[in-house]
Amino acid sequence: MAKWEVQVLGKLQGATDDDEADDFEISVLNERGDRNWGWGCENKIILFSAEGNELNPGTKEQFEFALNTAQIFCDRLNELGIVAP
């Protein structure tokens, strides 16, 4: 079974909650998922991306919340044994 894991590309710059998000992508993928930027599919689920979406994390606090959310999602996929086709 292909185990799911959280992948973070890029990062949030700075140390305060008022800092703006740099370029990043937070995804959940399995061993068949593309580890490069973009290219989401059944093996790589992109959950958050700084690319042009005002609803995605913009502060350090929001970024950390997004990471925690991705980990919960990943853990649940693994717990349920969900495997992409």
Buried (B, 14 or more C-beta within 10 A) or exposed (E): EBEBBBBBBBEBEEEEEEBEBEEBBBBBBBEEBBEEBEEBEEBBBBBBBBEEEEEBBBBBEBBEEBBEBBBEBBEEBBEEEEBBE
